[in-house]
Amino acid sequence: MVLSRGPVISAGILLGSGLGGFADGVVLHQILQWHNMLSSVRPPVDLLSMKYNMVWDGIFHMLCWFTVILGVWRLWLAGKRVDVAWSTPSLLGAMLLGWGLFNFFEGVLDHQLLGLHHVHPGAAQTAWDLGFLLFGVLQIAGGGAVIRSASTDARTQRSRR
C-alpha cells in the first residue's frame, strides 16, 4: 500500500498558520504592544481608538483560532485513514512552513500592500517589516527542507493498522 503524507502536511500547514498568527498577536500585539491590527489606519492614541483596535485584534485572533480548528479537524480525518503516513518531521516541517506562510503573506498584505500596521512603527519600520518577511521566507524554506528530508521515512514506513 502506498502511504500518503498529504493529509498530515495539509493539517500541519493549517496548524502552523493559525498558531503563527497567535504567536504574532500575543507577542507583537499584546506583550510588546508594538502594533495592533489597524494601528496605522487608526492609531491607538485614545481610549476609543484603542478599543477599536482591540476589536480588530479579537477578530484576527478568532480567524487564527478557526484556522487551528481546521488543522485539528484535518489531522483527525487523517487519523481515520489507513493510507496516511504518520511522520513527526512531516507534521513539524509543515507547521513551520505554515507559520512562515502566515508571516510572509501577512507581511506582504498588511504591512506592505494595505498598510494596516507595521511590525514596529518608527524610524526603522521598513527594516522591521522586511525582517519579518525574511523570517517568513526562512521559515518556509526550513519547513520545506524538513518535509523533504522526512519523505524517505514516509516511503519506508509500514501501515500502523
Helices and strands as residue ranges (DSSP letters): H 6-24, I 25-31, H 47-79, H 88-106, I 107-113, H 125-156
